């Protein structure tokens, strides 16, 4: 059983193609893994009956010889993706009991490629959070533990997606990244998390948080697996006006192409005073690894970096305040029956939204309101352009930028939830890429002194995920990170 | 014509601006593919996007963009090749998204103008400030149930053009002329059907008053007027109300009002405190709307002639009266019918026949021009017979009635009924001789001075000829014989 769990997606696919294993067998192994790791609270809605049907179908395609790219591979889905006739809650009381009559484009692409749905994964409510603690289902738990055994946060908002892959309870999973919600949990859980270029993956059918920042992406154990599933997820969608009209190249080549002559930039402004020394050392190690692999590493400057976090925390809540206006009790989801329309709105939204969601709606409404729009929202969008220009200039001189993914390793559950600002600081290295629409990946690269995973982040110019995969692969090879969290389902080493 | 109003303490000038919401003629909605056709049973034309389901996204309908540009061209307005869609945020049960996608800072069409004609023949230019595209909301029905409101989202997301005039109207008559003219242009272009009862054209009217020469007064806005009559009543009421208020020492409050169709009065809808803060910001789900000159030029080429152009030709080339030109250009179909019917014929006679006989018959039968049993070519055929002397004007009326009833051609009816006019001099001369011989006593009376009897003789000759004698010739010959 645990042999099956040890395989990466790439290896599993090879095995399936050779008919050495069957999709159903693979599914059974993951089903057991899910049962073993139930305490991690990753899955909010397991879909094992549906998975069984999908696995059987996948096996048929292997028999026929027309198996899709992801045929038979067990995949978990963040509960932010609308899945047809399967409860989709965004981990909020507002959408508890909501069964979409439609399937999101990205998940549709994955199922069309033969992927098998294990279930819907836990996340922060409406994707708002960096610890998976705002979910109505309670936090997902990191399969990595501190020495003292306290429960650690898997990061957020895609906490369940990261944790399940790390724990061997999903071979791959889907998440979304608006300010770091894939990369940060990937770093906390020691897995690979990719945020594609804005526009690569369709946003149609994904519960919207911040429209100009949201992007779907995969969690995997390896960089190679990431390229595999990303190829299936991405592609132009007419139903999404912000979807890029570009062909999705085959990224698998890039994974193995090496980085001889690739130019790497190290941005001075990502060095923070009092930075965690484990992280600083890992960043230096990363630089050395890339040089060893033949890259040219130079120091660069991204002068407006320090404005990225405040900029993000104006723009994202502003867009969210408008995107979440539709949750009003009128058409679907929760409704508190009251005597007047306004009373119904107030009761429904007070009851349906958790504290963090309410906080962000209030911040966003304020930033857009008369008298404040120019000073906050407009100003933030102007600063955003400057941040993007920093990157555009830098990418004239370098191909890839290397930074840490997070300022710390995973923190205990409950440690930061009472201080929103501390929580927001988790995103300091990840938000710039969202603001600039650039692709970014987090690769597990080492362990902290407490034995917790640390990630390194690689960023590239728009639509240059190929460079990211090449550089990430180089880091992966050198880091030789062994994915063995304490609370994994099987022996994943 | 003075447009000043007399108050108790002196004269007042009225200032009126209008914001017209015109539903775009299109098969589907502005940002979704569901049907925009009116009249379906509730919630049958609602897509996932219209219902604002989680994860839904808008996609612009190019046809609606074309209609807006075309309308801008018809208003002689500046077409903006770059425009932006903004979200207008507010909560209401018939607004599923909790925001309306509209255009705030960068509308698709800029300044233009509309020429209006008043009943006294004077003309007046009303400036257009801008035109932008936006989504319509759904419908709320509050009268279907004692304690519940019903929401129909069929209309939610249908494309609207909001056409904002400059505050350059100064009387209810001007406002009426403006909305009628605007409606006519939209119908000619085929960009809006202008059906005010169904709600595809509605107006918000801004009214203020001021002493002549002074700065603009505070204005009120009265929303959702769906007939010319209500627009005029609103203006008249508001003007009186505001003048009385100010003259009695009060101040006009800037507010939104509603018109009560039963009382003919306006009342406060919401005050400044309750005014919405719409928190406009560019919709991040949509790219800025851009198109090039080629796009605009293609629309220009396909543009139909507009009423003003056609009227100009009718008056200046065809010699029609301004009044007739107005009647014949009221609808695009009428003008087209006329052009066809009058082509190569006497323009004035054709105009007369259309506006008097044809429209009279249509009105009586309660049908529209489109259902007329007499087509343009047929009418033309009738006029040909009058022009070449085959039938008299009087006979023509009979023929027309027959044409209208049976749909037959004029010539066929004339031939079938043997109605061809007699213009043979000798034949008529013989008839006259008969009549005079039979009525010799009256002849003597006539020659003795009773000139009124001339009509009697004409009547007798016409009777004898069963109405087919050429009247002109009868007159001429009769006079000759009588005055001899």
Interface residues (C-beta under 8 A of the other chain):
Chain A: X82 X88 X90 X95 X98 X100 X101 X102 X104 X203 X204 X205 X206 X207 X208 X210 X211 X212 X238 X239 X240 X241 X242 X318 X319 X321 X322 X324 X325 X326 X328 X330 X331 X332 X341 X345 X365 X368 X369 X370 X373 X377
Chain B: X48 X51 X52 X53 X54 X55 X56 X57 X58 X59 X60 X87 X89 X91 X92 X93 X96 X97 X98 X99 X149 X151 X277 X279 X280 X281 X284 X285 X286 X287
